[in-house]
Amino acid sequence: MGVNKMLNYIKDVLENMPTNWLNLTTHRLDIYDEKLAKTQFLEQFEILFNDNNSESSALTELPTAYDYIRLGHPLSCVLEWGIANLNNLKPENVISFSSKTIPILAILRKNLLDDKNTQIIYTDELPHFFDAEVLKNVYGYEFDLKHVAEASAIPEFNGSIILISEQDEISATDLSSNIDFFISVYSDLGSVLLVNGEQNESYISEIQHVRRRETIAMTPANCLIALRALTKKSSFDTEKNTIETNKTRVLESITVITGTTTKPLVGSSGLSIQYAIMMGLIHNAQEKHKGKAIKFVVPPNCYGGTNDQARRVAACIDNVEVMDLPVDGDNDMVQSIDIVLDKIAKEDAIPYIIAEIPTNPRVEVPDLIKLKDALSVVRKTTTGEIAVDPVFILDQTFCPNVLFLGEGEILSTVRAISYASGSKFPSGGLCTAGYVVGNRKTDLLMEKIELHLNLCDNEATALQYEILAKQLPSMNQRISDAYKNTREFVNFINDTLPEAKINFVSLALAQQGFTPSVFSLDLPTKGATDEEKESYKRALNLKLINLMITEIPNESKYCVSYGQLNGCYWTIPATSTQGTTKEGDKDYIARVALSPNMDLELHKKVFLDFIEKI
C-alpha cells in the first residue's frame, strides 16, 4: 500500500475519531470476541481504509478491539497497523507498550521458559531503570548485554537478538536478517516492539500476554501523540506537563483516603502495581530468607488477572508456588487462612496472601477481628522454630474508602499492604492507574515494591497523575452516592423478584463503612436437571443484560467496569473478569455496578419489564 495514502487516511481518522477512543477505559462486550482481539477491529478498519471511508459514523461502528484499554484499544491498534505497514510487517508483529522495559522482559520470560539464549544490543543507552543484576538474580532471566555504535555492527548469535534504539520520531526501520526483535524507545510515550521473521512469530501471543498481565499498552493519549507525529513525519510533540505537582497532590490524597503514613506508589494499572508487589516481596524474601520456599496464597475464583499473574510469576521462579485460598460461598476466608498458614509454617516457607475484601463477585466480608487474629498467630515450624509471619496483600478495589492499615486500624498490627485499581473509583473510570499503600510494618517491603515498579517502568503516566489529582478528592462522596443507588436497586429487586439470590453487603456491614456499589445477581431458574437449570440461568443472564443495554443504551453498558462517574455496568464474571480462572471456580451470574449519576427509576422500569417476560 502507498505510504502517503496510509498516512493521509490516518490523519483523517484522527480528525473524525469517536471521543470514546480517547476517553474510555473499558469497552462494550456485546460487540467483542476475545479470540479475535485486535484482528477483528483491524480487519474492518482495513475495509474502511480500502473504501477511503473515515466518517465518524463508520468508525463508531467498528467492533471493540480489547475489553480493557490497558490491553489495547482502537488508537493502539491503528498505531501498530501504521508502523507495520511502514515496515512491511503484519500488524500482529507490532506491539506497543506504555513501559520502556517490559517488552524486553516479555522476550526474556519466554526464552527463560524455552531455555534459549538472549543477547540485548543497544546503540544509545539502556532504558533508565534497566537493572541487569536484579533481572538475573530476582526474575531469573539470562542474557548478554552488548553496546554497538551502529546497528549494522551486530554479530551473529546463537539465540534471540534484541536491538533497542531510542528514537524521537517514527520511521521505517532497517530490520536486518539477524535482528529478531527491534524495540523503539520513545522517551515520554513508551515503546514499540517489532517482531521480525516467521521464526519469531511464536513469541507474539506470549508477548501480548505479558502486556495483558504485567503492564499496559501505550495509553490512548500517548498513541494519539505518536500517530500525529507519524502523519506529519515529525518528532513527537509532547506537552510540558506538571507531573510533580499532580503527583504530590495524588500522594497526599491517597494518604488521607487510606489513613496511612508510608509513601504511596502509583502504577500504570492495578495489575502493574500487583506485579511490583509480587516481585518486590520475592526480592525481599530472597535477601532476608535465602533459600526458603515462597508461597503466594490466592483465592481460586478471584479476579482472573490476579490469579493468572500469580501463576505466571510462579512458573518463572523455582522456589515460588501458588496455593489456593477458598473464600466464597461455603468457604470462610478466616478458616481458610488459618489452615493454609499452619501448613506453610510446617514447611518453614514464606506466606504472602492476596485477597479481595469485599470478595469478587460474591461481595462478602470476613470477620475482620478473626482475620487479624489469624494473621497474628505466632506459628512454629516442625523443628520448633518461629515461622515467618505472613504479609496480607489486600485488594480493596470494591471499597477503597475503608480504613484498614492506619494507626489503630484493624490491620495495623500485622504486615499488610493494600492496593486498588484506579480505573474504578479513584479515577471514576477515566484512566487505568492503580495505587498501593502499606502500614508501618511494611516500610522495607514498600521500598522493594517501588524498586520493581520503577524497574518495569510501570509508574503512572503524567496524564494519569493529572486525572487522579482531579478525581481522588471527590472519591469518597462518589462512593457514598453510588452505594445509595445500589442499595435502592437491590431492595427493589428483592421486592419484585424475591426468588432471585442477591449477593450484597448487609446493612450492618454498610454501617461499618463497607459501601460497595456492585452486587451479583443469581437469577431464578428452571429445568429437570442441573445442566438444564444452569443452561436456562446463563441464557437468562444474557437476556437481562441485552434488555438493559438495548432499552437504556446511553447508560446501561455490557462492560467490565465499576466506580464509573455515570451509568450502570453489567457483566458475567465467568466470561469476563474470571477469564483465565479454572472452569469449576467460575461464577456464571450477573454482576451489576451502579454509579452515583444514573436514571435509577428507568432501570427499575426496565427490570420490571424483564420480570414480566420470564
KARAMO-V977846 format. One record per residue. N is the residue number from 1. SS is DSSP state (H for helix, E for strand, L for the rest). BURIAL is 1 if it has 9 or more other ideal C-beta (glycine too) atoms within 8 Angstrom, else 0. Layout:
# KARAMO-V977846
[[N & SS & BURIAL] [N & SS & BURIAL]]
This chain:
# KARAMO-V977846
[[1 & L & 0] [2 & L & 0] [3 & H & 0] [4 & H & 0] [5 & H & 0] [6 & H & 1] [7 & H & 1] [8 & H & 1] [9 & H & 1] [10 & H & 1] [11 & H & 1] [12 & H & 1] [13 & H & 1] [14 & H & 1] [15 & H & 0] [16 & H & 1] [17 & L & 1] [18 & L & 0] [19 & L & 0] [20 & H & 0] [21 & H & 1] [22 & H & 1] [23 & H & 0] [24 & L & 1] [25 & L & 1] [26 & E & 1] [27 & L & 1] [28 & L & 1] [29 & L & 1] [30 & L & 0] [31 & L & 0] [32 & L & 1] [33 & L & 0] [34 & H & 0] [35 & H & 0] [36 & H & 0] [37 & L & 1] [38 & L & 1] [39 & H & 1] [40 & H & 1] [41 & H & 1] [42 & H & 1] [43 & H & 0] [44 & H & 1] [45 & H & 1] [46 & H & 1] [47 & H & 0] [48 & H & 1] [49 & H & 1] [50 & H & 0] [51 & L & 0] [52 & L & 0] [53 & L & 0] [54 & L & 1] [55 & L & 0] [56 & H & 0] [57 & H & 0] [58 & H & 1] [59 & H & 1] [60 & H & 0] [61 & L & 0] [62 & L & 1] [63 & L & 1] [64 & L & 1] [65 & L & 1] [66 & L & 1] [67 & L & 1] [68 & E & 1] [69 & L & 1] [70 & L & 1] [71 & L & 1] [72 & L & 1] [73 & L & 1] [74 & H & 1] [75 & H & 1] [76 & H & 1] [77 & H & 1] [78 & H & 1] [79 & H & 1] [80 & H & 1] [81 & H & 1] [82 & H & 1] [83 & H & 1] [84 & H & 1] [85 & H & 1] [86 & H & 1] [87 & L & 1] [88 & L & 0] [89 & L & 1] [90 & L & 0] [91 & H & 1] [92 & H & 0] [93 & H & 1] [94 & E & 1] [95 & E & 1] [96 & E & 1] [97 & E & 1] [98 & L & 1] [99 & L & 1] [100 & L & 1] [101 & L & 1] [102 & H & 1] [103 & H & 1] [104 & H & 1] [105 & H & 1] [106 & H & 1] [107 & H & 1] [108 & H & 1] [109 & H & 1] [110 & H & 1] [111 & H & 1] [112 & H & 1] [113 & H & 0] [114 & H & 0] [115 & L & 0] [116 & L & 0] [117 & L & 1] [118 & E & 1] [119 & E & 1] [120 & E & 1] [121 & E & 1] [122 & E & 1] [123 & L & 1] [124 & L & 0] [125 & L & 0] [126 & L & 0] [127 & L & 1] [128 & L & 0] [129 & L & 1] [130 & L & 1] [131 & L & 0] [132 & H & 0] [133 & H & 0] [134 & H & 1] [135 & H & 1] [136 & H & 1] [137 & H & 0] [138 & L & 1] [139 & L & 1] [140 & L & 1] [141 & L & 1] [142 & L & 1] [143 & L & 1] [144 & E & 0] [145 & E & 1] [146 & E & 0] [147 & E & 0] [148 & L & 1] [149 & L & 0] [150 & L & 0] [151 & H & 1] [152 & H & 0] [153 & H & 0] [154 & L & 1] [155 & L & 0] [156 & L & 0] [157 & L & 0] [158 & L & 0] [159 & L & 1] [160 & E & 1] [161 & E & 1] [162 & E & 1] [163 & E & 1] [164 & E & 1] [165 & E & 1] [166 & E & 0] [167 & L & 1] [168 & L & 0] [169 & E & 1] [170 & L & 1] [171 & L & 0] [172 & L & 0] [173 & L & 1] [174 & L & 0] [175 & L & 0] [176 & L & 0] [177 & L & 0] [178 & L & 0] [179 & L & 1] [180 & L & 1] [181 & E & 1] [182 & E & 1] [183 & E & 1] [184 & E & 1] [185 & E & 1] [186 & E & 1] [187 & L & 0] [188 & L & 0] [189 & L & 1] [190 & E & 1] [191 & E & 1] [192 & E & 1] [193 & E & 1] [194 & E & 1] [195 & E & 1] [196 & L & 1] [197 & L & 0] [198 & H & 0] [199 & H & 0] [200 & H & 1] [201 & H & 1] [202 & H & 0] [203 & H & 1] [204 & H & 1] [205 & H & 0] [206 & H & 1] [207 & H & 1] [208 & H & 1] [209 & H & 1] [210 & H & 1] [211 & H & 1] [212 & H & 0] [213 & H & 1] [214 & H & 1] [215 & L & 1] [216 & L & 1] [217 & L & 1] [218 & L & 1] [219 & L & 1] [220 & H & 1] [221 & H & 1] [222 & H & 1] [223 & H & 1] [224 & H & 1] [225 & H & 1] [226 & H & 1] [227 & H & 1] [228 & H & 1] [229 & H & 1] [230 & H & 1] [231 & H & 1] [232 & H & 0] [233 & L & 0] [234 & L & 0] [235 & E & 0] [236 & L & 1] [237 & L & 0] [238 & L & 0] [239 & L & 0] [240 & L & 0] [241 & L & 0] [242 & L & 0] [243 & H & 1] [244 & H & 0] [245 & H & 0] [246 & H & 1] [247 & H & 1] [248 & H & 0] [249 & H & 1] [250 & H & 1] [251 & H & 1] [252 & H & 0] [253 & H & 1] [254 & H & 1] [255 & H & 1] [256 & H & 0] [257 & H & 1] [258 & H & 1] [259 & L & 1] [260 & L & 1] [261 & L & 0] [262 & L & 1] [263 & L & 0] [264 & L & 1] [265 & E & 1] [266 & E & 1] [267 & E & 1] [268 & L & 1] [269 & L & 1] [270 & H & 1] [271 & H & 1] [272 & H & 1] [273 & H & 1] [274 & H & 1] [275 & H & 1] [276 & H & 1] [277 & H & 1] [278 & H & 1] [279 & H & 1] [280 & H & 1] [281 & H & 1] [282 & H & 1] [283 & H & 1] [284 & H & 1] [285 & H & 1] [286 & H & 1] [287 & H & 0] [288 & H & 0] [289 & L & 0] [290 & L & 0] [291 & L & 0] [292 & L & 1] [293 & L & 1] [294 & E & 1] [295 & E & 1] [296 & E & 1] [297 & E & 1] [298 & E & 1] [299 & L & 1] [300 & L & 1] [301 & L & 1] [302 & L & 1] [303 & L & 1] [304 & H & 1] [305 & H & 1] [306 & H & 1] [307 & H & 1] [308 & H & 1] [309 & H & 1] [310 & H & 1] [311 & H & 1] [312 & H & 1] [313 & H & 1] [314 & H & 1] [315 & H & 0] [316 & H & 1] [317 & L & 1] [318 & L & 0] [319 & L & 0] [320 & E & 1] [321 & E & 1] [322 & E & 1] [323 & E & 1] [324 & E & 0] [325 & L & 1] [326 & L & 0] [327 & L & 1] [328 & L & 1] [329 & L & 0] [330 & L & 0] [331 & L & 1] [332 & L & 0] [333 & H & 1] [334 & H & 1] [335 & H & 0] [336 & H & 1] [337 & H & 1] [338 & H & 1] [339 & H & 0] [340 & H & 1] [341 & H & 1] [342 & H & 1] [343 & H & 1] [344 & H & 1] [345 & H & 1] [346 & H & 0] [347 & L & 1] [348 & L & 1] [349 & L & 1] [350 & E & 1] [351 & E & 1] [352 & E & 1] [353 & E & 1] [354 & E & 1] [355 & E & 1] [356 & E & 1] [357 & L & 1] [358 & L & 1] [359 & L & 1] [360 & L & 1] [361 & L & 1] [362 & L & 1] [363 & L & 1] [364 & L & 1] [365 & L & 1] [366 & L & 1] [367 & L & 0] [368 & H & 1] [369 & H & 0] [370 & H & 1] [371 & H & 1] [372 & H & 1] [373 & H & 0] [374 & H & 1] [375 & H & 1] [376 & H & 0] [377 & L & 0] [378 & L & 0] [379 & L & 1] [380 & E & 1] [381 & L & 1] [382 & L & 0] [383 & L & 0] [384 & L & 0] [385 & L & 0] [386 & E & 0] [387 & L & 1] [388 & L & 1] [389 & L & 0] [390 & L & 1] [391 & E & 1] [392 & E & 1] [393 & E & 1] [394 & E & 1] [395 & E & 1] [396 & L & 1] [397 & L & 1] [398 & L & 1] [399 & L & 1] [400 & L & 1] [401 & L & 1] [402 & L & 1] [403 & L & 0] [404 & L & 1] [405 & L & 1] [406 & L & 1] [407 & L & 0] [408 & L & 0] [409 & L & 1] [410 & L & 0] [411 & L & 1] [412 & L & 1] [413 & L & 0] [414 & L & 1] [415 & L & 1] [416 & E & 1] [417 & E & 1] [418 & E & 1] [419 & E & 1] [420 & E & 1] [421 & L & 1] [422 & H & 1] [423 & H & 1] [424 & H & 1] [425 & H & 1] [426 & H & 1] [427 & L & 1] [428 & L & 1] [429 & L & 1] [430 & L & 1] [431 & L & 1] [432 & L & 1] [433 & L & 1] [434 & E & 1] [435 & E & 1] [436 & E & 1] [437 & E & 1] [438 & E & 1] [439 & L & 1] [440 & H & 0] [441 & H & 1] [442 & H & 1] [443 & H & 1] [444 & H & 0] [445 & H & 1] [446 & H & 1] [447 & H & 0] [448 & H & 1] [449 & H & 1] [450 & H & 1] [451 & H & 1] [452 & H & 1] [453 & H & 1] [454 & H & 1] [455 & H & 1] [456 & L & 1] [457 & L & 1] [458 & L & 1] [459 & E & 1] [460 & L & 1] [461 & L & 1] [462 & H & 1] [463 & H & 1] [464 & H & 1] [465 & H & 1] [466 & H & 1] [467 & H & 1] [468 & H & 1] [469 & H & 1] [470 & H & 0] [471 & H & 1] [472 & H & 1] [473 & H & 0] [474 & H & 0] [475 & H & 1] [476 & H & 0] [477 & H & 0] [478 & H & 1] [479 & H & 1] [480 & H & 1] [481 & H & 1] [482 & H & 1] [483 & H & 1] [484 & H & 0] [485 & H & 1] [486 & H & 1] [487 & H & 1] [488 & H & 1] [489 & H & 1] [490 & H & 1] [491 & H & 0] [492 & H & 1] [493 & H & 1] [494 & H & 1] [495 & H & 0] [496 & H & 1] [497 & L & 1] [498 & L & 0] [499 & L & 0] [500 & L & 1] [501 & E & 0] [502 & E & 1] [503 & E & 1] [504 & L & 1] [505 & L & 1] [506 & L & 0] [507 & H & 0] [508 & H & 0] [509 & H & 1] [510 & H & 1] [511 & H & 0] [512 & L & 0] [513 & L & 1] [514 & L & 1] [515 & L & 1] [516 & L & 1] [517 & L & 1] [518 & E & 1] [519 & E & 1] [520 & E & 1] [521 & E & 1] [522 & E & 1] [523 & L & 1] [524 & L & 0] [525 & L & 1] [526 & L & 0] [527 & L & 1] [528 & L & 0] [529 & L & 0] [530 & H & 0] [531 & H & 0] [532 & H & 1] [533 & H & 1] [534 & H & 1] [535 & H & 1] [536 & H & 1] [537 & H & 1] [538 & H & 1] [539 & H & 0] [540 & H & 1] [541 & H & 1] [542 & H & 1] [543 & H & 1] [544 & H & 1] [545 & H & 1] [546 & H & 1] [547 & H & 1] [548 & H & 1] [549 & H & 1] [550 & H & 0] [551 & H & 1] [552 & L & 1] [553 & L & 0] [554 & L & 0] [555 & L & 1] [556 & E & 1] [557 & E & 1] [558 & E & 1] [559 & L & 1] [560 & L & 1] [561 & L & 1] [562 & L & 1] [563 & L & 1] [564 & L & 1] [565 & L & 1] [566 & E & 0] [567 & L & 1] [568 & E & 1] [569 & E & 1] [570 & E & 1] [571 & E & 1] [572 & E & 1] [573 & H & 1] [574 & H & 1] [575 & H & 1] [576 & L & 1] [577 & L & 1] [578 & L & 1] [579 & L & 0] [580 & L & 0] [581 & L & 1] [582 & L & 0] [583 & H & 0] [584 & H & 0] [585 & H & 0] [586 & L & 1] [587 & L & 1] [588 & L & 1] [589 & L & 1] [590 & E & 1] [591 & E & 1] [592 & E & 1] [593 & E & 1] [594 & E & 1] [595 & L & 1] [596 & L & 1] [597 & E & 0] [598 & L & 1] [599 & L & 0] [600 & H & 1] [601 & H & 0] [602 & H & 1] [603 & H & 1] [604 & H & 1] [605 & H & 0] [606 & H & 1] [607 & H & 1] [608 & H & 1] [609 & H & 1] [610 & H & 1] [611 & H & 1] [612 & H & 0] [613 & H & 0] [614 & L & 0]]
